[in-house]
Amino acid sequence: MERRKLGRTDIDVSALCLGSMTWGTQNTAEEGHAQIDRALDAGINFVDTAEMYPVNPVSAETIGRTERIIGLWVERGGTRSDMVLATKHSGAGLSHVRDGAPITADTIPATIEGSLRRLQTDYIDLYQFHWPNRGSYMFRQNWTFDPSDQDPAAVRQNMEDCLGALQAEVDRGTIRAFGLSNESAWGTAEWLSAAARNGGPRVASMQNEYSLMCRLYDTDMAELSVNEDVGLLAFSPLAAGLLTGKYQGGAVPDGSRLSLSPDLGGRKTARAFEAVDAYLSVAGRHGLDPAQMALAWCMTRPFMTSVIFGATTLDQLEVALGAADLTLSQEVMDDIDAAHRAHPMPY
């Protein structure tokens, strides 16, 4: 399993990262532990979670359950040092967490303490802000995005204050690195500038949605990532399962994400299924598993640090692990480019 540097830190992470957001709803604790054990055995050392997980659905009753499942793995004899562990502080507006309060210097210490307690660890390798307080164009909000009501001076002051609180946690030894999620090029540049001006941990990574079907990252964010060493941690690289082909022809497998989220977070469109057909055709012509092709393609991107995938079964996990050994030919890459040009932004 290839290892890649996390930003400008001394942390090396596997090119594939095990996502955990279904542990506690679609998966039991025992199933989550089996996934961790198999992933570690295959050379994955990177596990991503969040204080708000699990999802499908997010509810007040389940907040923190996924972190607790990982903590149980540690309690039951898992070796914490084998794992690079990432978690996230929820942004403004999630009523189930801190009554929807924004991320501030005051919320950071207690939120970290809560994650440490649930995770049964005394340090977090990568601490991420799940989405910016000011909002985001992620999750299909790009179609109506309007930043005109933002207060840039207040945003910058909040960043400086938060970096001060994060540096205190670095000094205390509770976090090793800092990352962002669902951020923009302007927001990331401002975080970098604030750290350069006033100190505090430099942004090491960006966790945004990225797949064959969601390529908002390919322009401004790609340039920032490469030039500033802020690598992408891609989430939903299989487009919520669409790229496996399992939803084609109107299929809704029992227990699947589509059975729990009927519009797949805005991804279920007629054009999406047409795009999937095109990518399935590419995989079929070249004798490739479509899920492995989609993951392997993500790993080729010049700004990619690690590709976060989720699995609800060990069979799905095994398929994903196979992507680590897959090298895509130039013919495959050319066919993928042609499919993308024919089916851009399908949702």
C-alpha positions in Angstrom: 0.0 0.0 0.0 1.5 3.3 -1.1 2.1 5.9 1.6 1.9 9.6 1.0 2.9 12.6 3.1 0.1 14.5 4.9 0.8 18.1 3.8 4.0 19.5 5.3 3.7 17.3 8.4 5.8 14.3 9.3 2.7 12.0 9.0 2.6 9.4 6.3 -0.8 8.1 5.3 -2.0 5.3 3.0 -3.3 6.2 -0.4 -6.6 4.6 0.6 -8.3 5.7 3.8 -11.0 3.7 5.6 -14.2 5.7 6.1 -16.4 5.0 9.1 -19.6 7.0 8.7 -21.9 3.9 8.6 -20.6 2.4 11.8 -23.4 2.6 14.3 -26.3 2.7 11.8 -25.8 0.5 8.8 -22.9 -1.4 10.6 -22.6 -2.8 14.1 -19.5 -2.2 16.2 -18.3 -5.7 15.5 -18.6 -5.1 11.8 -16.7 -1.9 12.1 -13.9 -3.6 14.1 -13.7 -6.3 11.4 -13.3 -3.6 8.8 -10.5 -2.0 10.8 -8.6 -5.2 11.3 -8.9 -6.2 7.6 -7.8 -2.7 6.4 -4.8 -2.6 8.7 -3.8 -6.1 7.5 -4.0 -4.8 3.9 -1.7 -1.9 4.6 -4.2 0.9 5.2 -3.1 2.9 8.2 -5.6 5.8 7.9 -9.1 5.9 9.4 -11.4 8.9 9.1 -14.4 9.7 11.4 -16.3 12.7 12.8 -18.0 13.6 16.0 -21.4 13.7 14.2 -21.1 10.2 12.8 -22.9 7.9 12.0 -25.0 9.1 9.1 -28.0 7.5 7.3 -29.5 9.2 9.2 -27.8 11.7 11.4 -29.7 11.9 14.7 -29.4 13.2 18.2 -29.4 9.7 19.5 -26.5 8.5 17.5 -24.1 11.5 17.6 -20.7 10.3 18.6 -21.5 6.6 18.2 -18.9 6.0 15.5 -16.1 7.5 17.5 -17.2 5.3 20.4 -17.1 2.2 18.2 -13.5 3.0 17.3 -12.8 3.6 21.0 -14.1 0.1 21.7 -11.7 -1.3 19.2 -8.9 0.2 21.2 -10.4 -1.0 24.5 -10.6 -4.5 23.1 -6.9 -4.7 22.3 -6.5 -2.7 19.0 -3.0 -1.1 18.7 -3.7 2.6 18.5 -0.2 3.4 17.1 -1.0 1.3 14.0 -3.6 3.8 13.0 -3.4 7.4 11.8 -6.8 8.6 13.1 -8.7 11.6 11.8 -11.8 13.2 13.2 -13.8 16.4 12.7 -15.4 19.3 14.6 -18.9 20.0 13.2 -19.5 23.5 11.8 -22.4 25.8 12.4 -26.0 24.8 11.9 -26.1 21.2 13.1 -28.7 21.3 15.8 -27.8 17.9 17.3 -24.3 19.2 18.2 -23.9 22.2 20.6 -27.3 23.4 19.5 -25.9 24.4 16.1 -23.2 26.6 17.5 -20.4 27.7 15.2 -16.8 26.6 15.5 -15.0 29.0 17.8 -11.9 29.1 20.0 -14.2 28.3 22.9 -15.8 25.2 21.4 -12.5 23.6 20.3 -11.1 22.3 23.7 -14.3 20.7 24.9 -15.0 19.2 21.5 -11.6 17.6 21.3 -11.9 16.3 24.8 -15.2 14.6 23.9 -13.6 13.0 20.8 -10.6 11.8 22.8 -12.9 10.2 25.4 -15.0 8.4 22.9 -12.0 7.3 20.8 -10.2 6.1 23.9 -7.0 7.9 22.9 -4.9 10.8 24.2 -4.2 12.3 20.8 -5.8 12.8 17.4 -3.5 12.6 14.4 -5.6 14.9 12.1 -8.2 17.3 13.5 -10.5 18.7 10.8 -13.2 21.4 10.7 -16.1 19.6 9.0 -17.5 22.6 7.2 -16.9 26.4 7.5 -19.2 28.5 9.7 -20.0 30.8 6.8 -21.4 27.9 4.8 -20.2 26.0 1.7 -20.9 25.4 -1.9 -20.5 21.6 -1.3 -23.4 19.1 -1.3 -25.0 20.5 -4.5 -25.2 24.0 -3.0 -22.9 25.1 -5.8 -26.0 25.6 -8.0 -27.3 28.5 -5.9 -24.1 29.6 -4.1 -24.1 33.3 -3.1 -21.3 34.6 -0.9 -22.5 38.2 -0.9 -23.6 38.2 2.7 -20.3 37.0 4.1 -18.3 39.3 6.5 -14.6 38.6 5.5 -13.2 40.6 8.5 -15.2 38.5 10.9 -14.2 35.3 9.1 -10.6 36.2 9.3 -10.8 37.0 13.1 -12.5 33.7 13.7 -9.8 31.9 11.9 -7.1 33.6 13.9 -8.9 32.9 17.2 -9.4 29.2 16.2 -5.8 28.8 15.2 -4.7 30.1 18.6 -6.9 27.5 20.3 -5.6 24.7 18.0 -2.0 25.7 18.7 -2.8 25.3 22.4 -4.0 21.7 21.7 -0.9 21.0 19.6 1.2 22.2 22.5 -0.8 20.0 24.9 -0.2 17.0 22.6 -3.9 16.3 21.9 -3.7 16.9 18.1 -0.8 16.5 15.6 -2.1 18.2 12.5 -5.0 20.3 11.3 -7.2 19.9 8.2 -10.2 21.4 6.6 -13.3 19.9 4.9 -15.9 21.2 2.5 -13.8 24.4 2.0 -13.2 26.7 -0.9 -10.0 28.1 -2.4 -10.5 31.5 -0.8 -11.2 30.0 2.6 -8.2 27.7 2.4 -5.9 30.6 1.3 -7.2 32.7 4.2 -6.4 29.9 6.7 -2.9 29.6 5.3 -2.4 33.3 5.5 -3.6 33.5 9.1 -1.2 30.7 10.1 1.6 32.5 8.4 0.8 35.8 10.0 0.0 34.8 13.6 1.1 31.2 14.0 -1.0 28.1 14.7 -1.0 24.8 12.8 -0.8 25.1 9.0 -3.6 23.5 7.0 -2.3 20.0 6.1 -5.2 18.6 4.1 -8.6 19.2 2.5 -11.4 16.7 2.7 -13.9 17.5 -0.1 -16.1 15.4 -2.3 -14.3 14.1 -5.4 -15.1 11.4 -7.9 -15.4 10.7 -11.6 -18.8 12.4 -11.3 -18.0 15.3 -8.9 -15.0 17.2 -10.1 -15.4 20.7 -8.6 -11.9 20.3 -7.2 -10.2 20.2 -10.6 -9.4 23.9 -11.1 -8.8 26.5 -8.3 -8.6 24.0 -5.5 -6.2 21.7 -7.5 -3.9 24.7 -8.1 -3.9 25.6 -4.4 -3.4 22.0 -3.3 -0.3 21.4 -5.5 1.3 24.8 -4.8 0.6 24.9 -1.1 1.0 21.2 -0.2 -2.6 20.9 1.0 -3.5 17.5 -0.4 -7.0 16.3 -1.0 -8.6 13.6 1.1 -11.4 12.6 -1.3 -14.7 11.6 0.1 -17.5 9.8 -1.8 -15.1 8.6 -4.5 -17.8 6.1 -5.6 -20.4 8.8 -5.8 -22.4 7.3 -2.9 -22.3 3.9 -4.6 -23.5 5.1 -8.0 -20.2 4.2 -9.7 -20.4 0.6 -8.7 -23.4 0.3 -11.0 -25.6 -1.3 -8.3 -28.3 1.3 -8.8 -28.6 1.1 -12.6 -32.0 0.1 -14.0 -33.9 1.4 -11.0 -32.3 -1.1 -8.6 -32.5 -0.3 -4.9 -30.6 -3.0 -3.0 -31.9 -3.7 0.5 -29.9 -1.8 3.2 -28.1 0.3 0.6 -27.6 4.0 0.9 -30.2 4.6 -1.7 -32.8 2.7 0.3 -32.1 5.1 3.2 -31.5 8.3 1.3 -33.9 8.3 -1.8 -32.1 11.1 -3.6 -28.5 10.2 -2.5 -28.0 13.8 -1.2 -29.0 15.3 -4.5 -26.9 12.9 -6.6 -29.8 10.9 -8.0 -30.5 12.5 -11.4 -31.3 11.2 -14.9 -27.9 12.6 -16.1 -26.1 10.8 -13.3 -27.3 7.4 -14.4 -26.3 8.3 -18.0 -22.8 9.2 -16.8 -22.6 5.9 -14.8 -23.5 4.0 -17.9 -20.6 5.7 -19.7 -18.1 4.8 -16.9 -19.4 1.3 -16.7 -18.8 1.0 -20.4 -15.2 2.1 -20.0 -14.7 -0.5 -17.2 -16.3 -3.2 -19.3 -14.2 -2.5 -22.4 -11.0 -2.8 -20.4 -12.1 -5.8 -18.2 -12.0 -3.7 -15.0 -14.2 -3.7 -11.9 -15.9 -0.3 -12.0 -15.5 0.5 -8.4 -11.8 -0.3 -8.5 -11.4 1.8 -11.6 -13.1 4.8 -10.0 -10.8 4.5 -6.9 -7.6 3.9 -8.8 -8.4 6.9 -11.0 -8.8 9.1 -8.0 -5.4 8.0 -6.7 -3.8 9.2 -10.0 -4.8 12.8 -9.5 -1.8 15.2 -8.9 -3.4 16.8 -5.8 -4.5 13.6 -4.1 -3.2 12.5 -0.7 -5.7 9.8 0.2 -9.0 8.4 -1.1 -11.6 7.8 1.6 -14.0 4.9 0.9 -16.7 3.3 3.0 -18.0 -0.2 3.0 -20.9 -1.8 4.6 -19.7 -5.4 4.0 -16.3 -7.1 4.0 -16.9 -8.1 0.4 -17.2 -4.4 -0.5 -14.1 -3.7 1.5 -12.2 -6.4 -0.4 -13.2 -4.9 -3.8 -12.0 -1.5 -2.6 -8.7 -2.9 -1.4 -8.0 -4.2 -4.9 -7.8 -0.7 -6.2 -4.4 -0.3 -4.5 -2.8 -2.7 -7.0 -4.5 -1.4 -10.1 -2.6 0.7 -12.6 -4.8 2.3 -15.3 -3.4 2.3 -18.8 -3.3 5.4 -20.9 -6.1 4.0 -23.0 -8.3 3.7 -19.9 -7.4 7.3 -18.9 -8.2 8.6 -22.3 -11.6 6.8 -22.3 -12.4 8.2 -18.9 -11.5 11.7 -20.1 -13.9 11.2 -23.1 -16.7 10.1 -20.8 -16.2 13.1 -18.5 -16.4 15.5 -21.4 -19.6 13.9 -22.6 -21.1 13.9 -19.1 -19.8 16.8 -17.0 -21.3 17.7 -13.7 -24.2 15.2 -13.8 -25.6 16.4 -10.5 
